[in-house]
């Protein structure tokens, strides 16, 4: 029992050091973490509440090359996004529970009308969706199968 407790504390300490050192980098204001898609790093605002998910990128005049928004779902599921009150086009990247990129919707146009089209993923096991500046996935050569990881979390292979 004591050995198990010591091992658990050691693992917790290692993860704590990783989390602290990883997040010690100063992220831009209003961003809460860093993510990596393959080798590409993005300062990321995390939308993990219903209100944050509904608000998303609405009413924002722009987004920088190294910025993104990460939507986190509690279980794998089909997801549909729309661009209501979004002022700029975006790339949408859909990831499964293993953090593997399975779909890219590039250059999704903004919508400022009351009737906006929806953009469903073709997969039913999405856990993460990343929105970034339109054209950034192509510019950074982000490909289907690339892996998502982040500061303070690591998506394990199952």
Secondary structure, 3 states (H helix, E strand, C coil): CHHHHHHHHHHHHHHHHHHHHHHCCCCCCCCCEEEEECCEEEEEEEECCHHHHHHCCCCCCCCCCCEEEEEEEEEEECCEEECECECCCEEEEEEECCCEEEEEEEEECCECCCCCCEEECCCCCEEEEEEEECCHHHHCCCCCCCEEEECCECCCCC
